[in-house]
Amino acid sequence: MQRGRFIELLGSGEPRLEPLLLSLSSDLGHVAGDGAGLALGLDRAVMQIDRLAATLVGVDSLPPAVQLQMLSSAVLVQFRVGVQPCRPDFGDLRPDVVLAELAGHPVVVAAVVAMVAQRAGLPIAVVIGDHSVLLAHREQVPPLAISVDRRGEVLDARTLEDPRLSWRCAHELSALLLDLVVARADELQLRPVWVRACELATALPLDPHGVQRRGDDLRRAQAVWN
């Protein structure tokens, strides 16, 4: 398997969300033929994170509930959130492109807003269930959260009645993102992207069932070349 920055970071223990997902964007962008100007694109992504984080200066000294409200009204509100099934590429699934366009899939928007919050010193992480994509504060009790797919509403997560809600680390978010890319690349017949996304997914530290499933996905993707 071709190594890249994403796989190097996976081998470094528990990488932070921002470098891991931006390296994933870089790797997939190269495979998709977006190599020209890619470094500049990643630089712009970092600058965008800086710009958005600047709107949260001083917010870390406020109570957790207020931090969530400020994150919603100052940062999340700038993004258009939604699935784009007719899009002829997978830009809405790439964190660097989502940062540039301020629009994307709910899972990816949640991830990039979490990057911004963490850059501003806020202990915000992504929580995902069967029906919900949330941004939650690790120090807030009761469990208030921002609903990414409900226009930034701040709510008590217990009212959602979603028993599978759980915190998602950088590895788990990478796995979710890669699963979305695999499905899109398969649908659009983006063969190199499909194979590379499957390869990267098999490098993740997953449970045995996840390893087997993603190994099967990789073999299926590789078989189209035969």
Stockholm file with secondary structure:
# STOCKHOLM 1.0

chainA/1-226         MQRGRFIELLGSGEPRLEPLLLSLSSDLGHVAGDGAGLALGLDRAVMQIDRLAATLVGVDSLPPAVQLQMLSSAVLVQFRVGVQPCRPDFGDLRPDVVLAELAGHPVVVAAVVAMVAQRAGLPIAVVIGDHSVLLAHREQVPPLAISVDRRGEVLDARTLEDPRLSWRCAHELSALLLDLVVARADELQLRPVWVRACELATALPLDPHGVQRRGDDLRRAQAVWN
#=GR chainA/1-226 SS CCCCHHHHHHTTSSCCHHHHHHHHHHHHHHHTTCCTTHHHHHHHHHHHHHHHHHTTTTGGGSCHHHHHHHHHHHTGGGSEECCCTTCSSSGGGCHHHHHHHTEECHHHHHHHHHHHHHHTTCCEEEEECSSCEEEEETTCSSCEEEEGGGTTEEEEGGGGCCTTCEEECHHHHHHHHHHHHHHHHHHHTCHHHHHHHHHHHHTSCCCHHHHHHHHHHHHHHHHTTC
#=GC SS_cons         CCCCHHHHHHTTSSCCHHHHHHHHHHHHHHHTTCCTTHHHHHHHHHHHHHHHHHTTTTGGGSCHHHHHHHHHHHTGGGSEECCCTTCSSSGGGCHHHHHHHTEECHHHHHHHHHHHHHHTTCCEEEEECSSCEEEEETTCSSCEEEEGGGTTEEEEGGGGCCTTCEEECHHHHHHHHHHHHHHHHHHHTCHHHHHHHHHHHHTSCCCHHHHHHHHHHHHHHHHTTC
//
